[in-house]
Amino acid sequence: MKQLADLSAMTSFAVDPVALMKIEAAMLDILAVTPGEQMVVAIAPHPVAVKAIEMVRRSWDGLDQPLFFRLALDPAQAAVFLGLETDVVARALRETATDQGKLHD
């Protein structure tokens, strides 16, 4: 299974061990029903985003099931990691942002 995390809008973060454990528990639920190799592609175009995803990645060190993290600088690079055409991720992110905007109207 492949997952995408867009951290490009992240400007800062605070270490919250309880929140991190909740995220990890949700991930474990996904991993439990999805055998095989797992990959998380994170769009992390700046140092804050890189630091955040590296913290998450380190928390998964030693996991029995393969979980790979790939850091992408932009949506096009993320698409390449995911095996998609280069504009697919950018289009999906725009559509998601539009849909989220509708929720706030």
N, C-alpha and C positions, 0 to 999 in steps of 0.2 A: 504494500500500500504506500502511496505517496501523499504527502501533506504539504501544504504551502502556508507559511506564516509571513505576513507583510509587516515588518517593523519599521518601515521607512518614515512613518509619522511620529515615531517615538522620540520624545525630546529628553526624557529622563525616566528613571525608575528607582524605586526603593525596594530593597531586599525584604520580602515578606515571606518568611518560611512557610507559614500556614497556606498562603495562596499558592506557593510553588508546590506544596504537597497535594493540594486539590487538583492542580493541573496534572501532576504526575499520576494521581489516582485515575483521572479521566483517561489519560493516555494508556494506563495499564488495562483499563476496561476495553479499549480499542485493540490493544495488542493481544489480549486474551482471545478475542474472536477472529483475529486476522493473523493466521500463522505465516511465517516466512519473513523475508527481508522487509524492513520498514525504512522509509526515507522521509526526512523532514527537510524541505528547502525553505530557507529563511531569506527574505529580501532584507538585507542589512547594509544600507549604503553609507552608514556613518558610525563612528566609534561607540556611541551609546547603544545602538542596536546590536553591534557586534558583541559588546560586553554582556548584554542581556542574554543573547542566544548562547554565548559560550557558558554562561552560568547554568543555563538549562541543560546544555549538552553534557557538562561535567557531572550533573546530578544523575545522568543515565549511564555513566561509566560502569563497567562490570556487569551490565545487563546480559542475561543469558541469550535473549533473542537479539539478533542483529538490528540495530537502530543507527542509521547513518544520518548525519547532519551535513547539509551543503549550504554554504553562505553565498548568496548571489548579491551582486552590487545593484542590480536593476531587474525589472520584470522580464526583459529579454533573456538575460542570463538564467533567471529562474526557469523560464520556459525550456531552455536548452537542457538544464539538469533534469527536468520532468519529462523530456522527450517530446515536447510540443513545438508547434510553430512559434516563432519568436514573438508574434503579436498577441497570442492567445491569453497569456497571463495579464498583460496590460489591459486588454479588453475586459477581462473578467473583473479586474480590480476597479475599473471605471464603472462597470455595471453594478458592482456591489456598493460602491460609494453613492451612486445614484439611488439605489434601493434604500440605503440607510438614510439618505436625505429625505426620501418620501416618508419614512417612519417618523421623522421629526417635524414634519409639516403640520 
